[in-house]
Amino acid sequence: MNGWLAVSPLFVFLAVYLVSSILARDFYKVPVTAAFLVASVYALLITRCPESEGGHISSRFDVDGRLSIFSRGAGDSNVMLMIWIFVFAGAFAVTAKDIGAIDATVHFTLKILPPRFLYAGLFLAACLVSMAIGTSVGTIVALVPVASGLAQQIGAGVPLMTAIIVGGAFFGDNLSFISDTTVAATRTQGVRMRDKFRSNIKIAAPAALIVTAIYVFMGAGVSAVPDAVPVDWVKMLPYFLVIGLALMGMNVITVLVIGLVANGVIGFAYGCFDWVGWLESAGGGIEGMGELIIVTLLAGGMLSLIRYNGGMDFIINGLTRSINGPRGASLSIAALVCLVNFCTANNTIAILTAGPLAKDISDRFNLKPSRTASILDTFSCLVQGIIPYGAQMLMASGLAGVAATSILGYLYYPFALGIIALFFILFRKY
């Protein structure tokens, strides 16, 4: 299949979403699920299975063949893992809210953190938590409900507060020694983690400092006064439990299950709900994740068709055709992992896909393996942090109750990270 035709479902999705939003004069009105549905149907129609005659749908088997490819992508183990996380995160978030855990944590935060440092403090907290647990999703699950609760208390926008957490979450995703992206980047380039960290920290640290300064400046006008409400420490336990177990390296789903049970025990003890009420609360949280689950399934299936039709090979071959010098090689590696990430919506998979080719480019132009690993990880986190159909953005928007696109305008850290990374590629010595 022609390469441009193979990747065209992505353009169809963007066109449907953007054009419809412009016509409606509201970028939050058009459901992302509907745009993905149109693009997915289009991807099915242009796919040519081996059983088709002349590329046209000729039999029921041929239609089944196309749907089988789509379904394999939608049912991929990574996709299903994200869906499981969405299910348990939704149940945990709503049951925690119903027992008063969010309110208790908000009151505690307002008491210990000066109002003008609230934004910066939340960002640094997200950086530290994500650095410690090595997962942006786990950080978002733990901190976004608190951030959205704080937004209501101080009169700040929920999208802004959510973006602060998402940005900090990708700091650790990019740098942590136990992050999947770090493991993938170092393994594909054959480099030690500490060497990749030294290259990476030169990019990530300045970006984090710049964004912290921005949040200190923005927080100068915050004048929240802590409520005269005593902090209920017991109701804060589920959040401390989730963060603590994640810091110990426990699987995120196991952590969420334990947190969900803890919410139930505290809720029963305080009379917040009975058994049926706990089930209703958990069920409501799961239902609230319905749109995220549908988007994840449609995106996984559509991207599987793009890969089957040769779209990924087309992107890779196009980017590596005209490399000229080490600087051009570095830029091509950055562009390669970005485009693959746009197509897969998973930064770890993007690194694993682009990594072997990046290794060949690195060897050919004598690039330091640690720098190549840093480029792969940094630019994959940049893209993953800004695509509205990525797991992190979907999770954050679902927990905060806002559109994923509404968060984009406040995502300072991913863009700062990308700008500084580009500066290092363009102006450092080779």
MARMAR-110462 format. One line per 3 residues: number of its first residue (from 0); their letters; for each residue x, z, y of C-alpha. Coordinates in Angstrom, 2 decimals, always signed. Each point is the difference from the previous one (the first is absolute). Layout:
BEGIN
NUM = a = X/Z/Y | ...
END
This chain:
BEGIN
0 = mng = +0.00/+0.00/+0.00 | +1.13/-0.67/+3.57 | +1.69/+3.10/+1.40
3 = wla = -2.03/+0.21/+3.18 | -3.20/-0.36/-1.99 | +1.13/+2.78/-2.33
6 = vsp = +0.44/+2.49/+2.87 | -3.02/-1.25/+1.96 | -2.32/+2.83/-1.20
9 = lfv = +1.99/+2.33/+2.26 | -0.67/-2.28/+2.98 | -3.68/-0.22/-0.98
12 = fla = -0.24/+3.79/-0.03 | +1.67/+0.30/+3.42 | -2.08/-2.83/+1.45
15 = vyl = -3.31/+1.38/-1.25 | +0.80/+3.50/+1.22 | +1.47/-0.97/+3.37
18 = vss = -2.42/-2.79/+0.90 | -3.03/+2.04/-1.02 | +1.26/+2.99/+1.98
21 = ila = +0.58/-2.16/+3.10 | -3.48/-1.51/-0.29 | -1.50/+3.46/-0.42
24 = rdf = +2.20/+1.31/+2.86 | +0.71/+3.02/-2.16 | +2.99/+0.30/-2.33
27 = ykv = -1.54/+3.03/-1.72 | -3.33/-1.64/-0.81 | +1.13/-2.50/-2.64
30 = pvt = +0.41/+1.61/-3.45 | +3.41/-0.63/-1.54 | -1.72/-0.11/-3.40
33 = aaf = -2.04/-3.05/+1.00 | +3.06/-1.84/+1.33 | +1.86/+0.70/-3.25
36 = lva = -3.01/-1.17/-2.01 | -0.03/-3.37/+1.77 | +3.77/-0.40/-0.45
39 = svy = -0.22/+1.02/-3.67 | -2.74/-2.54/-0.76 | +2.06/-2.66/+1.76
42 = all = +3.06/+0.99/-2.07 | -2.07/-0.37/-3.19 | -1.20/-3.47/+1.04
45 = itr = +3.48/-1.41/+0.71 | +1.57/+1.42/-3.17 | +0.73/-2.53/-2.73
48 = cpe = +0.06/+1.47/-3.47 | +1.70/-1.81/-2.89 | -3.44/-0.53/-1.57
51 = seg = -1.38/-1.93/+3.00 | -0.27/-3.78/+0.03 | +1.62/-1.54/+3.05
54 = ghi = -0.09/+3.32/+1.78 | -3.82/+0.09/+0.15 | -2.27/+2.61/-1.50
57 = ssr = -1.16/-1.69/-3.17 | -1.18/+2.77/-2.28 | -1.11/+3.59/-0.18
60 = fdv = +3.32/+0.79/-1.68 | +1.86/-1.29/+3.03 | -1.95/+2.29/+2.30
63 = dgr = +0.69/+2.85/-2.39 | +3.69/-0.88/+0.10 | +0.14/+0.29/+3.78
66 = lsi = -1.95/+3.24/-0.05 | +2.35/+1.32/-2.67 | +3.02/-0.56/+2.25
69 = fsr = -1.83/+1.68/+2.88 | -1.06/+2.92/-2.19 | +3.51/+0.55/-1.36
72 = gag = +1.22/+0.41/+3.58 | -2.90/+2.28/+0.95 | +0.59/+2.08/-3.12
75 = dsn = +3.78/+0.22/+0.39 | +1.37/+3.46/-0.75 | +1.22/+0.46/+3.58
78 = vml = -3.43/-0.97/+1.37 | -1.77/+2.38/-2.37 | +2.40/+2.80/+0.93
81 = miw = -0.91/-0.46/+3.66 | -3.70/+0.11/-0.88 | +0.45/+3.23/-1.94
84 = ifv = +1.77/+1.50/+3.01 | -2.84/-1.16/+2.27 | -2.59/+1.62/-2.29
87 = fag = +1.70/+3.40/-0.21 | +1.10/-0.03/+3.64 | -3.57/-0.63/+1.14
90 = afa = -1.34/+2.80/-2.18 | +2.73/+2.41/+1.16 | -0.42/-0.83/+3.70
93 = vta = -3.75/+0.54/+0.13 | -0.04/+3.16/-2.13 | +2.81/+1.41/+2.16
96 = kdi = -2.03/-0.78/+3.11 | -3.13/+1.61/-1.45 | +1.76/+3.31/-0.73
99 = gai = +1.46/+0.07/+3.53 | +3.62/-0.77/-0.92 | +0.39/-2.59/+2.75
102 = dat = -1.42/+2.29/+2.69 | +2.25/+2.86/-1.10 | +3.10/-2.21/+0.05
105 = vhf = -0.92/-1.43/+3.40 | -0.38/+3.50/+1.50 | +3.34/+1.01/-1.50
108 = tlk = +1.76/-3.08/+1.40 | -1.42/+0.52/+3.48 | +1.17/+3.61/+0.00
111 = ilp = +3.63/-0.66/-0.98 | +0.68/-3.33/+1.72 | +0.13/-0.35/+3.82
114 = prf = -2.59/-2.61/+1.05 | +2.51/-2.30/+1.71 | +2.05/-0.20/-3.22
117 = lya = -3.00/-0.54/-2.26 | +0.46/-3.76/-0.47 | +3.75/+0.27/-0.49
120 = glf = -0.40/+2.99/-2.31 | -2.44/-1.84/-2.24 | +2.30/-3.01/-0.14
123 = laa = +3.04/+2.09/-0.93 | -2.05/+1.91/-2.58 | -1.03/-3.30/-1.61
126 = clv = +3.65/-1.14/+0.04 | +1.20/+3.17/-1.72 | -2.78/+0.10/-2.58
129 = sma = +0.41/-3.67/-0.92 | +3.77/+0.40/-0.16 | -0.41/+2.93/-2.38
132 = igt = -2.65/-1.46/-2.31 | +1.10/-3.66/+0.21 | -3.49/-1.47/+0.25
135 = svg = -1.85/-1.22/+3.04 | -3.34/+0.14/-1.83 | +0.44/+3.67/-0.88
138 = tiv = +0.90/+0.82/+3.61 | -3.04/-1.85/+1.30 | -2.33/+1.75/-2.46
141 = alv = +1.31/+3.41/+1.05 | +0.20/-0.41/+3.78 | -2.52/-2.61/+1.20
144 = pva = -3.06/+2.28/-0.45 | +1.74/+2.68/+2.07 | +1.01/-2.51/+2.67
147 = sgl = -3.53/-1.38/+0.31 | -1.34/+3.55/+0.27 | +2.49/+0.75/+2.77
150 = aqq = -1.09/-3.15/+1.82 | -3.52/+1.36/+0.27 | +1.25/+3.36/+1.26
153 = iga = +2.23/-1.36/+2.78 | -2.06/-3.07/+0.91 | +2.61/-2.51/-1.19
156 = gvp = -0.81/-3.25/-1.73 | -0.19/+0.18/-3.77 | +1.82/-3.37/-0.39
159 = lmt = +2.93/+1.35/+2.05 | +0.29/+3.21/-2.01 | -0.29/-1.94/-3.26
162 = aii = +2.71/-2.45/+1.10 | +2.35/+2.90/+0.76 | -0.23/+1.14/-3.62
165 = vgg = +0.28/-3.52/-1.43 | +3.14/-0.67/+2.05 | +1.66/+3.22/-1.09
168 = aff = -1.00/-0.66/-3.61 | +2.06/-3.21/-0.03 | +3.07/+1.80/+1.32
171 = gdn = +0.34/+1.79/-3.34 | -1.19/-2.97/-2.02 | +2.94/-1.92/+1.46
174 = lsf = +2.66/+2.71/-0.29 | -0.85/+2.49/-2.75 | +2.26/+0.05/-3.08
177 = isd = -3.07/+0.30/-2.23 | -2.03/-2.77/+1.65 | -0.95/-2.96/-2.23
180 = ttv = +1.26/-2.39/+2.66 | +3.40/+1.69/+0.15 | +0.32/-0.13/-3.78
183 = aat = -1.04/-3.68/-0.10 | +2.31/-1.03/+2.88 | +3.07/+1.76/-1.37
186 = rtq = -0.52/-1.17/-3.58 | -0.50/-3.66/+0.90 | +3.18/+0.04/+2.13
189 = gvr = +2.11/+2.17/-2.29 | +0.80/+2.52/+2.71 | +0.07/+3.80/+0.09
192 = mrd = -2.89/+1.75/+1.72 | +2.25/+1.91/+2.39 | +1.62/-3.25/+1.19
195 = kfr = -3.39/-1.57/+0.64 | -1.08/+3.20/+1.80 | +3.01/-0.16/+2.33
198 = sni = -0.85/-3.58/+0.97 | -3.70/+0.76/+0.29 | +0.25/+3.19/+2.08
201 = kia = +1.75/-1.94/+2.78 | -3.22/-1.99/+0.39 | -2.69/+2.55/-0.85
204 = apa = +1.37/+2.97/+2.00 | +0.10/-1.81/+3.40 | -3.49/-1.38/-0.64
207 = ali = -1.34/+3.48/-0.81 | +1.67/+1.53/+3.09 | -1.44/-2.69/+2.27
210 = vta = -3.50/+0.47/-1.42 | +0.28/+3.79/+0.24 | +0.89/-0.36/+3.68
213 = iyv = -3.02/-2.26/+0.49 | -2.28/+2.57/-1.59 | +1.48/+2.82/+2.13
216 = fmg = -0.74/-2.09/+3.09 | -3.52/-0.83/-1.19 | -0.66/+3.64/-0.85
219 = agv = +0.83/+1.23/+3.50 | -3.67/-0.31/+0.95 | -1.37/+1.83/-3.04
222 = sav = -1.40/+3.35/+1.05 | -1.69/+1.28/-3.12 | -0.75/+3.71/-0.07
225 = pda = -0.10/+1.61/-3.46 | -3.45/+1.27/-0.92 | -0.41/+3.75/-0.20
228 = vpv = -0.73/-0.39/-3.71 | +2.08/+1.89/-2.56 | +1.86/-2.24/-2.41
231 = dwv = -1.41/+0.18/-3.53 | +3.20/-0.24/-2.04 | -1.79/-0.28/-3.33
234 = kml = -1.76/-3.19/+1.04 | +3.36/-1.52/+0.94 | +1.34/+0.50/-3.52
237 = pyf = -1.11/-3.42/-1.35 | +2.14/-1.82/+2.60 | +2.99/+2.27/-0.54
240 = lvi = -0.47/-0.46/-3.74 | -0.11/-3.80/+0.24 | +3.09/-0.19/+2.22
243 = gla = +1.90/+2.59/-2.05 | -0.66/-1.66/-3.35 | +0.89/-3.40/+1.44
246 = lmg = +3.27/+1.45/+1.29 | +0.71/+1.15/-3.56 | -0.25/-3.61/-1.14
249 = mnv = -3.32/+0.20/-1.81 | -1.99/-3.20/-0.53 | -2.35/-0.67/+2.93
252 = itv = -3.11/-0.31/-2.19 | +0.78/+3.29/-1.75 | +0.48/+1.60/+3.41
255 = lvi = -3.37/-1.28/+1.20 | -1.78/+1.20/-3.15 | +1.46/+3.51/+0.47
258 = glv = -0.98/-0.08/+3.68 | -3.53/-1.08/-0.91 | -0.34/+2.90/-2.46
261 = ang = +1.38/+2.42/+2.61 | -2.64/-1.22/+2.48 | -2.66/+0.71/-2.59
264 = vig = +1.23/+3.52/-0.75 | +0.23/+0.93/+3.70 | -3.35/-1.63/+0.71
267 = fay = -1.68/+2.00/-2.78 | +1.63/+3.24/+1.17 | -1.07/-0.49/+3.62
270 = gcf = -3.47/-1.27/-0.88 | +0.66/-3.38/+1.63 | -1.64/-1.74/-2.95
273 = dwv = -1.02/+0.53/-3.63 | +0.95/-2.18/-2.98 | -2.45/-2.75/+0.92
276 = gwl = +1.03/+0.20/+3.64 | +3.66/-0.41/-0.97 | -0.86/-3.08/-2.06
279 = esa = -2.03/-1.42/+2.88 | +2.88/+0.63/+2.42 | +2.53/-1.66/-2.32
282 = ggg = -2.37/-2.89/-0.67 | -0.51/-0.56/+3.71 | +3.76/-0.22/+0.47
285 = ieg = +0.32/-2.54/-2.79 | -2.83/-2.10/+1.42 | +1.74/+0.03/+3.37
288 = mge = +2.95/-1.78/-1.59 | -2.20/-2.82/-1.31 | +1.05/-2.57/+2.60
291 = lii = +3.69/+0.78/-0.53 | -0.37/-0.48/-3.75 | -1.76/-3.35/+0.43
294 = vtl = +2.65/-1.26/+2.45 | +2.76/+1.08/-2.39 | -1.59/-1.85/-2.92
297 = lag = -0.65/-3.18/+1.99 | +3.49/+0.01/+1.51 | +1.62/+0.55/-3.40
300 = gml = -1.95/-2.87/-1.55 | +0.57/-2.42/+2.88 | +3.73/+0.71/+0.13
303 = sli = +0.19/-0.55/-3.76 | -1.45/-3.50/+0.49 | +2.49/-0.71/+2.79
306 = ryn = +2.84/+1.01/-2.30 | -1.41/-2.07/-2.89 | -0.31/-3.09/+2.21
309 = ggm = +3.65/+0.23/+1.04 | -0.49/+1.48/+3.45 | +2.70/+2.62/-0.47
312 = dfi = +2.57/-2.56/-1.20 | -0.88/-2.23/+2.95 | +0.66/+2.81/+2.48
315 = ing = +3.29/+1.00/-1.63 | +1.33/-3.56/-0.24 | -0.97/-0.80/+3.59
318 = ltr = +1.78/+3.02/+1.42 | +3.26/-0.52/-1.88 | +0.35/-3.74/+0.57
321 = sin = +2.00/+0.07/+3.24 | +2.06/+3.17/+0.10 | +2.97/-0.19/+2.36
324 = gpr = +2.46/+2.90/+0.15 | -0.35/+3.75/-0.68 | -2.31/+0.59/+2.96
327 = gas = -2.33/-2.75/-1.18 | +0.23/+1.39/-3.54 | -1.06/+3.46/+1.23
330 = lsi = -2.90/-1.48/+1.96 | -1.11/-2.05/-3.00 | +0.00/+3.12/-2.21
333 = aal = -2.09/+1.83/+2.60 | -2.44/-2.91/+0.30 | -0.15/-0.37/-3.77
336 = vcl = -0.98/+3.59/-0.73 | -2.48/-0.03/+2.92 | -1.84/-3.07/-1.27
339 = vnf = -0.03/+1.21/-3.58 | -1.37/+3.34/+1.23 | -2.75/-1.78/+1.95
342 = cta = -0.93/-1.77/-3.25 | +0.18/+2.99/-2.34 | -1.11/+2.84/+2.34
345 = nnt = +2.42/+2.29/-1.84 | +3.46/+0.71/+1.38 | +1.51/+1.09/-3.31
348 = iai = -1.16/-3.18/-1.76 | +1.23/-2.05/+2.97 | +3.49/+1.50/-0.33
351 = lta = +0.07/-0.54/-3.76 | -1.13/-3.63/+0.49 | +2.37/-0.87/+2.85
354 = gpl = +2.88/+2.23/-1.13 | +1.70/-2.28/-2.55 | +0.02/-2.96/+2.40
357 = akd = +1.20/+2.28/+2.81 | +2.86/+1.08/-2.29 | +1.03/-3.66/-0.49
360 = isd = -0.10/-0.64/+3.76 | +1.95/+3.19/+0.67 | +2.74/-0.92/-2.47
363 = rfn = +0.26/-3.56/+1.31 | +0.50/+1.10/+3.62 | +1.96/+3.21/-0.71
366 = lkp = -2.61/+2.37/+1.39 | +0.42/+3.69/-0.76 | -2.41/+0.94/-2.81
369 = srt = -0.96/+3.18/+1.85 | -1.04/-2.04/+3.05 | -2.01/-2.39/-2.14
372 = asi = -1.77/+2.91/-1.69 | -0.71/+1.47/+3.44 | -1.44/-3.31/+1.25
375 = ldt = -2.26/-0.31/-3.04 | -1.35/+3.53/+0.32 | -0.32/+0.03/+3.78
378 = fsc = -1.87/-3.29/+0.41 | -2.24/+0.61/-2.99 | -1.03/+3.34/+1.55
381 = lvq = -0.55/-1.75/+3.34 | -2.47/-2.47/-1.51 | -1.66/+2.56/-2.29
384 = gii = -0.52/+2.24/+3.01 | -1.93/-2.58/+2.02 | -2.06/-2.09/-2.45
387 = pyg = -3.63/+1.21/+0.12 | -0.47/-0.75/-3.71 | +2.95/+2.09/-1.20
390 = aqm = -0.66/+3.16/-2.01 | +1.30/+2.32/+2.73 | -2.11/-1.47/+2.80
393 = lma = -3.09/-0.14/-2.20 | +0.51/+3.60/-1.05 | +0.58/+1.20/+3.56
396 = sgl = -3.00/-1.87/+1.40 | -2.23/+1.24/-2.80 | +0.99/+3.65/+0.44
399 = agv = -0.28/-0.18/+3.79 | -3.25/-1.99/-0.01 | +1.30/-2.77/+2.29
402 = aat = +0.74/-3.70/-0.45 | +3.50/-0.81/-1.21 | +0.41/-2.49/+2.84
405 = sil = -0.71/+2.73/+2.57 | +3.17/+1.81/-1.09 | +2.33/-2.98/+0.53
408 = gyl = +0.30/+0.33/+3.77 | +1.42/+3.53/-0.33 | +2.53/-0.63/-2.77
411 = yyp = +3.14/+0.47/+2.06 | +2.43/+0.98/-2.74 | -0.21/-3.09/-2.27
414 = fal = +0.48/-2.31/+2.98 | +2.87/+2.10/+1.40 | +1.60/-0.07/-3.45
417 = gii = -0.29/-3.79/-0.15 | +1.40/-0.55/+3.50 | +3.04/+2.20/-0.60
420 = alf = +0.58/-1.61/-3.42 | -0.04/-3.45/+1.62 | +2.44/+1.24/+2.66
423 = fil = +2.40/+1.14/-2.70 | -0.22/-3.35/-1.82 | +0.53/-2.07/+3.16
426 = frk = +2.72/+2.00/+1.74 | +2.06/+1.91/-2.55 | +3.28/-1.38/-1.29
429 = y = +0.20/-1.73/-3.39
END
